[in-house]
Amino acid sequence: MDDIGLLLSDVPEGTLLELPDGTTPVPAPEDIAAGHKVALHAIPKGTPVRKYGEVIGVALADIPAGGHVHLHNLGIGPWEEPTASPSPRRIPPTQVSPTRDHFLGYRRADGRAATRNHIVIVPTVNCSATVARMIALRADALHKGTPGLDGIVALPHDLGCGMAEGTPGDAILRRTLRGYLGHANVAGALLISLGCEVNQPENVLGGGVDAETLAIQQLGGTAATLNTALDRIADLVSRITRTHRVPIPLSELTLGLQCGGSDAYSGLTANPTLGVAADLLVSAGGKVVLGETPEIYGAHHLLRDRASAPEAAARIDQLIAWWQEYTAANGATLDNNPSRGNRAGGITTIWEKSLGAVLKSGTTPLNDVVGYAEPVTAPGLTFMDTPGYDPVSATGMVAGGANLLAFTTGRGSLFGSRPVPCLKISTTSGLYERMRGDIDFDAGPAMNHTDQLTYGTALFEALVDMASGAESKSEALGFGTEEIIPWRMGAVL
């Protein structure tokens, strides 16, 4: 049983609150914003406080019935495994089945399925990032409107030098860039090197990943590199015009799940609605990727319980332990994760945020756990170890093979991803109306399981449409060229 209720509208001080236990209505002790929590009954200091049937924190003071529950009186302590009987789970969407069995995509020569045709210009190092941008801007203007070409984009980053070779950070950068260069949605690629950097082209290429490399210092500078690149791109474009969309089974879709700018409605509407869509894709044979390890803390036992093999369950516990040590070594805690916007939107603790975040993964078994930017190969649900910072997390998923992304938001995150399309989902209709130009799907009305099934099915349809070529709002706006942010780990030398 939950100890708190969620306000669906702003409540001025003194407003009588009807509590579900049938007692006399109590006046609100202060102005309380929509999306924030109030106590359904008196909660003594030191008592665990439950939401979603799970503990979201401990009362730091006595909280009266109807009292505002937030940062001033709710916090977390050391994690303790639940000892009570298993919590009630959201009912799997057994009443609905996938409404499609295929999407319209591009079939690559090696058999892989793509949802987009992009040419990407990837710098090996930040020192060649500006030249990569110049090439992409000039080439995209020259070839804009070419049938079958979704764009020519640079994927700049700020790494590649000032780092020690052979370290975890170096390995992550290589794996990430390799994942982008070899991504199914990349119909052609150029790797732009300065020439003297730590991250040499041969560190990225290989293992089945191939791309032509242009070295700025060797070619004689920026202008020469630009002209050479434009010639190479013209040849790549001529090949792309010969490709066409064909029916491809949904089993060849890999959906990356993201949430950013979360609020209290994230776990009530958008995330469970996305969970239904994720379940539908899994039932059609597809792959789904959940990440953001700091944002499963406090809910990781629910994922562990869904693991289809003991190894996957043990890996979840190992990741949480690593992140606790990692944050402590950097003078932080995992409860520092909720942002100022999260908390303004009604989220108080990381446990509360995590319990809402995991709902977007649906209800199917957890079949695999992989490291950052590692290939996602198992059918069904995979967990990828990523930071909670959305661009970094999404970068890892794309590098791991996700060919479309879904992104829920309660505050209004601006995000896009190239070469992978991203569909953004609002937690409330008010947000959707305010930001129609940025948000693709309104999950605001889906406040109960029946509506989540309905809207989740509609969201599944929208994702298949996007995979088949329907332009997302972020693509129309041109987002996605600055959002590649590999996980920075280790010393900058």
Solvent accessible surface area in square Angstrom, and as a share of the most:
residue,aa,sasa,rsa
1,M,183,0.82
2,D,46,0.24
3,D,19,0.10
4,I,9,0.05
5,G,18,0.17
6,L,44,0.22
7,L,20,0.10
8,L,109,0.54
9,S,70,0.45
10,D,103,0.53
11,V,14,0.08
12,P,83,0.52
13,E,118,0.53
14,G,42,0.41
15,T,52,0.30
16,L,114,0.57
17,L,16,0.08
18,E,141,0.63
19,L,13,0.07
20,P,97,0.61
21,D,81,0.42
22,G,72,0.69
23,T,74,0.43
24,T,110,0.64
25,P,42,0.26
26,V,35,0.20
27,P,81,0.51
28,A,2,0.02
29,P,69,0.43
30,E,68,0.30
31,D,104,0.54
32,I,3,0.02
33,A,47,0.37
34,A,34,0.26
35,G,0,0.00
36,H,14,0.06
37,K,1,0.00
38,V,8,0.05
39,A,0,0.00
40,L,29,0.14
41,H,65,0.29
42,A,67,0.52
43,I,2,0.01
44,P,80,0.51
45,K,141,0.60
46,G,48,0.47
47,T,45,0.26
48,P,56,0.35
49,V,0,0.00
50,R,82,0.30
51,K,15,0.06
52,Y,65,0.25
53,G,17,0.16
54,E,13,0.06
55,V,42,0.24
56,I,0,0.00
57,G,0,0.00
58,V,47,0.27
59,A,2,0.01
60,L,91,0.45
61,A,42,0.32
62,D,107,0.55
63,I,2,0.01
64,P,85,0.53
65,A,35,0.27
66,G,0,0.00
67,G,3,0.03
68,H,22,0.10
69,V,0,0.00
70,H,18,0.08
71,L,87,0.43
72,H,112,0.50
73,N,11,0.06
74,L,5,0.02
75,G,13,0.12
76,I,48,0.25
77,G,30,0.29
78,P,123,0.77
79,W,53,0.19
80,E,140,0.63
81,E,83,0.37
82,P,67,0.42
83,T,139,0.81
84,A,75,0.58
85,S,92,0.59
86,P,119,0.75
87,S,24,0.16
88,P,113,0.71
89,R,115,0.42
90,R,47,0.17
91,I,99,0.50
92,P,63,0.40
93,P,14,0.09
94,T,109,0.64
95,Q,115,0.51
96,V,43,0.25
97,S,79,0.51
98,P,44,0.28
99,T,74,0.43
100,R,76,0.28
101,D,105,0.55
102,H,78,0.35
103,F,2,0.01
104,L,76,0.38
105,G,0,0.00
106,Y,13,0.05
107,R,104,0.38
108,R,34,0.12
109,A,121,0.94
110,D,97,0.50
111,G,38,0.36
112,R,102,0.37
113,A,8,0.06
114,A,0,0.00
115,T,0,0.00
116,R,4,0.02
117,N,0,0.00
118,H,1,0.01
119,I,0,0.00
120,V,0,0.00
121,I,0,0.00
122,V,0,0.00
123,P,0,0.00
124,T,0,0.00
125,V,2,0.01
126,N,75,0.38
127,C,76,0.46
128,S,0,0.00
129,A,1,0.01
130,T,82,0.48
131,V,11,0.07
132,A,0,0.00
133,R,88,0.32
134,M,74,0.33
135,I,0,0.00
136,A,6,0.04
137,L,133,0.66
138,R,118,0.43
139,A,0,0.00
140,D,35,0.18
141,A,78,0.60
142,L,114,0.57
143,H,37,0.16
144,K,156,0.66
145,G,72,0.69
146,T,25,0.14
147,P,104,0.65
148,G,29,0.28
149,L,25,0.12
150,D,55,0.29
151,G,10,0.09
152,I,3,0.02
153,V,10,0.06
154,A,5,0.04
155,L,0,0.00
156,P,8,0.05
157,H,11,0.05
158,D,84,0.44
159,L,14,0.07
160,G,0,0.00
161,C,61,0.36
162,G,24,0.23
163,M,24,0.11
164,A,39,0.31
165,E,108,0.48
166,G,72,0.70
167,T,49,0.28
168,P,89,0.56
169,G,3,0.03
170,D,1,0.01
171,A,45,0.35
172,I,11,0.05
173,L,1,0.00
174,R,56,0.20
175,R,67,0.24
176,T,0,0.00
177,L,0,0.00
178,R,72,0.26
179,G,16,0.16
180,Y,4,0.01
181,L,9,0.04
182,G,22,0.21
183,H,7,0.03
184,A,12,0.09
185,N,0,0.00
186,V,16,0.09
187,A,34,0.27
188,G,8,0.07
189,A,14,0.11
190,L,1,0.01
191,L,0,0.00
192,I,0,0.00
193,S,2,0.01
194,L,36,0.18
195,G,30,0.29
196,C,93,0.55
197,E,7,0.03
198,V,39,0.23
199,N,0,0.00
200,Q,50,0.22
201,P,18,0.11
202,E,124,0.56
203,N,22,0.11
204,V,0,0.00
205,L,41,0.20
206,G,36,0.35
207,G,85,0.82
208,G,86,0.82
209,V,22,0.13
210,D,125,0.65
211,A,14,0.11
212,E,75,0.34
213,T,45,0.26
214,L,8,0.04
215,A,20,0.16
216,I,12,0.06
217,Q,96,0.43
218,Q,159,0.71
219,L,65,0.32
220,G,66,0.63
221,G,22,0.21
222,T,55,0.32
223,A,70,0.54
224,A,38,0.29
225,T,0,0.00
226,L,13,0.07
227,N,88,0.45
228,T,26,0.15
229,A,0,0.00
230,L,28,0.14
231,D,96,0.50
232,R,92,0.33
233,I,0,0.00
234,A,48,0.37
235,D,71,0.37
236,L,22,0.11
237,V,10,0.06
238,S,51,0.33
239,R,125,0.46
240,I,3,0.02
241,T,56,0.33
242,R,164,0.60
243,T,47,0.27
244,H,132,0.59
245,R,64,0.23
246,V,61,0.35
247,P,91,0.57
248,I,0,0.00
249,P,65,0.41
250,L,1,0.01
251,S,44,0.28
252,E,54,0.24
253,L,2,0.01
254,T,11,0.06
255,L,1,0.00
256,G,0,0.00
257,L,0,0.00
258,Q,0,0.00
259,C,3,0.02
260,G,4,0.04
261,G,24,0.23
262,S,5,0.03
263,D,10,0.05
264,A,3,0.02
265,Y,21,0.08
266,S,5,0.03
267,G,6,0.06
268,L,52,0.26
269,T,0,0.00
270,A,0,0.00
271,N,1,0.01
272,P,3,0.02
273,T,0,0.00
274,L,0,0.00
275,G,0,0.00
276,V,0,0.00
277,A,0,0.00
278,A,1,0.00
279,D,7,0.04
280,L,3,0.02
281,L,7,0.03
282,V,29,0.17
283,S,75,0.49
284,A,29,0.22
285,G,34,0.33
286,G,0,0.00
287,K,42,0.18
288,V,1,0.00
289,V,0,0.00
290,L,2,0.01
291,G,2,0.02
292,E,1,0.01
293,T,0,0.00
294,P,8,0.05
295,E,9,0.04
296,I,2,0.01
297,Y,13,0.05
298,G,1,0.01
299,A,0,0.00
300,H,5,0.02
301,H,10,0.04
302,L,27,0.14
303,L,1,0.00
304,R,53,0.19
305,D,87,0.45
306,R,39,0.14
307,A,23,0.18
308,S,70,0.45
309,A,37,0.29
310,P,108,0.68
311,E,126,0.56
312,A,10,0.08
313,A,19,0.15
314,A,47,0.37
315,R,84,0.31
316,I,0,0.00
317,D,57,0.30
318,Q,100,0.45
319,L,4,0.02
320,I,9,0.05
321,A,48,0.37
322,W,96,0.34
323,W,12,0.04
324,Q,72,0.32
325,E,122,0.55
326,Y,65,0.25
327,T,19,0.11
328,A,70,0.54
329,A,88,0.69
330,N,106,0.54
331,G,77,0.74
332,A,37,0.29
333,T,82,0.48
334,L,11,0.06
335,D,30,0.16
336,N,95,0.49
337,N,41,0.21
338,P,4,0.02
339,S,57,0.37
340,R,217,0.79
341,G,25,0.24
342,N,4,0.02
343,R,53,0.19
344,A,55,0.43
345,G,7,0.07
346,G,0,0.00
347,I,8,0.04
348,T,2,0.01
349,T,2,0.01
350,I,0,0.00
351,W,13,0.04
352,E,4,0.02
353,K,19,0.08
354,S,0,0.00
355,L,4,0.02
356,G,4,0.04
357,A,5,0.04
358,V,8,0.05
359,L,39,0.19
360,K,2,0.01
361,S,2,0.01
362,G,6,0.06
363,T,38,0.22
364,T,25,0.15
365,P,75,0.47
366,L,0,0.00
367,N,57,0.29
368,D,42,0.22
369,V,19,0.11
370,V,13,0.08
371,G,12,0.12
372,Y,5,0.02
373,A,2,0.02
374,E,61,0.27
375,P,92,0.58
376,V,14,0.08
377,T,97,0.57
378,A,18,0.14
379,P,88,0.56
380,G,5,0.05
381,L,0,0.00
382,T,0,0.00
383,F,0,0.00
384,M,0,0.00
385,D,13,0.07
386,T,0,0.00
387,P,16,0.10
388,G,8,0.08
389,Y,135,0.51
390,D,25,0.13
391,P,20,0.13
392,V,11,0.06
393,S,0,0.00
394,A,2,0.02
395,T,2,0.01
396,G,0,0.00
397,M,0,0.00
398,V,0,0.00
399,A,9,0.07
400,G,5,0.05
401,G,33,0.32
402,A,0,0.00
403,N,7,0.04
404,L,2,0.01
405,L,0,0.00
406,A,0,0.00
407,F,2,0.01
408,T,1,0.01
409,T,0,0.00
410,G,7,0.07
411,R,116,0.42
412,G,14,0.14
413,S,25,0.16
414,L,98,0.49
415,F,7,0.03
416,G,0,0.00
417,S,8,0.05
418,R,26,0.09
419,P,0,0.00
420,V,1,0.00
421,P,0,0.00
422,C,0,0.00
423,L,9,0.04
424,K,2,0.01
425,I,0,0.00
426,S,0,0.00
427,T,0,0.00
428,T,31,0.18
429,S,45,0.29
430,G,39,0.38
431,L,2,0.01
432,Y,35,0.13
433,E,98,0.44
434,R,175,0.64
435,M,45,0.20
436,R,125,0.46
437,G,47,0.45
438,D,27,0.14
439,I,0,0.00
440,D,35,0.18
441,F,26,0.11
442,D,31,0.16
443,A,0,0.00
444,G,5,0.05
445,P,58,0.37
446,A,0,0.00
447,M,76,0.34
448,N,78,0.40
449,H,46,0.20
450,T,95,0.55
451,D,46,0.24
452,Q,13,0.06
453,L,14,0.07
454,T,85,0.50
455,Y,63,0.24
456,G,0,0.00
457,T,26,0.15
458,A,45,0.35
459,L,0,0.00
460,F,2,0.01
461,E,45,0.20
462,A,26,0.20
463,L,7,0.03
464,V,1,0.01
465,D,59,0.30
466,M,3,0.01
467,A,0,0.00
468,S,26,0.17
469,G,34,0.32
470,A,51,0.39
471,E,119,0.53
472,S,5,0.03
473,K,67,0.28
474,S,2,0.01
475,E,23,0.10
476,A,68,0.53
477,L,96,0.48
478,G,44,0.42
479,F,56,0.23
480,G,2,0.02
481,T,38,0.22
482,E,103,0.46
483,E,29,0.13
484,I,6,0.03
485,I,58,0.30
486,P,4,0.03
487,W,19,0.07
488,R,111,0.40
489,M,40,0.18
490,G,60,0.58
491,A,75,0.58
492,V,107,0.62
493,L,142,0.70
